[in-house]
Amino acid sequence: MYAIYTCLLGILVLLYAPVFVVRRLLTQRTGVGLLQRLGYRSAGLPPEPRCWIHAVSVGEVMAVIPLVNALRRRWPELHPVVSTVTPTGAQVVRDRLAAATHRYFPLDFPGAVRRALAAIQPKFFIALETELWPNFLRTLRRRGVPAMIANGRISDRSFRRYRLARPFMRRILAGVTVFAMQSAEDARRIIALGAPPERVVVTGNLKSDAVPNEPGAEQLWRRLMGLTGEEPVWIAGSTHRGEEEVLLEAFVGLRRRHPSLVLVLAPRHPERVPEVERLIRGRGLTSVRRTGLPSARDTDAVIVLDTVGELAQLYQLSEVVFVGGSLVRLGGHNMLEPALRRKPVVFGPHTSNFREGAELLVNAGAALVVSDAKELEGALDRLLSDAGLRTRMGEAAFEAVAGRQGAVLQTLELIERFLMPA
């Protein structure tokens, strides 16, 4: 089975290679990421002992920040290496995790995996959410390196796909020492796929333990964004193709009743910024990029976030937050970040990736679900017109999420019990 998997992976890599070459030429990126993905470029690693934590991209890196900081406090002699797959994730590691060294995760070929592990020599390995790479986990097991799935979740789509290969999944999961799952449903699913029940623990969501902004940060961000503090701000975070059109339609309608309203649009993928700017111009509106501020701007201009790792901090500036990936069938994105900053949250009906968080906020009266531009405009108009309602929903959001905190502590306890050498 492993040989078949490796051959199929090789075919997929060959098919993707032309796309990779074109993107590299367009972005003029160096080859460091590719070499690390092949298991080379081991220079610059911190001294031993090391642990290896894998976070695919920006969302997972943001979730792992409190865990890495807690690891450093608990075991200061342990040096974390944090790997990502995407360059945007790598940038956030470098910007936000001074205590960690970044590496790109190796392609799941036996040779690349062996080279990477031989270079890093981790005491243990932690993968955020559900990164199940068969050759990598198999090699960890052979080398006697304990492994954890932390903040584990199994989406509806992944569960259906994994069930088709359940016998192989059982062998893959045997290489994991402990599973720290977000919810009871995630625990049930990983057990159904073949994980030993005695290794599965429900710890909650690490994203609930994210640290809100420092005191005084709001005023600093307002100056950086060119805001006076008088204008109401609506932030639409982690948006995707097919959502910006709906958001802009609602914004045009809202400006008739709230003429000073400022929209901050944060596309999930920064490379889509030019596309989003064209959509804005198509609506007869002007735009300004975040990196172009705090220069003087047209008060009607939509602010387009073209940076990585700032969205969660910017939520504190808003009166209301829309969380994207939810009006289109992508499963939604992290709505706990604005909730922790006491903001009422609006999202679409497609939240399968954050089902528990979405239900938590809706049941607490802290979030509204909309399905189209008309419902979105109505929900936002209601919130922008009623400061008392915004305050009540924001407080309910914070209390609901704060009541679920503790995932970092529980994960640390599992690391000490299952991963740290005696």
Secondary structure, 3 states (H helix, E strand, C coil): CHHHHHHHHHHHHHHHHHHHHHHHHHHCCCCHHHHHHCCCCCCCCCCCCEEEEECCCHHHHHHHHHHHHHHHHHCCCCEEEEEECCHHHHHHHHHHCCCCEEEECCCCCHHHHHHHHHHHCEEEEEEECCCCCHHHHHHHHHHCCCEEEEEECCCHHHHHHHHCCHHHHHHHHCCCCEEEECCHHHHHHHHHCCCCHHHEEECCCHHHHCCCCCCCHHHHHHHHHCCCCCCCEEEEEEECCCCHHHHHHHHHHHHHHCCCCEEEEEECCHHHHHHHHHHHHHCCCCEEEHHHCCCCCCCCCEEECCCCCCHHHHHHHCCEEEECCCCCCCCCCCCHHHHHCCCCEEECCCCHHHHHHHHHHHHCCCEEECCCHHHHHHHHHHHHHCHHHHHHHHHHHHHHHHCCCCHHHHHHHHHHHHHCCC
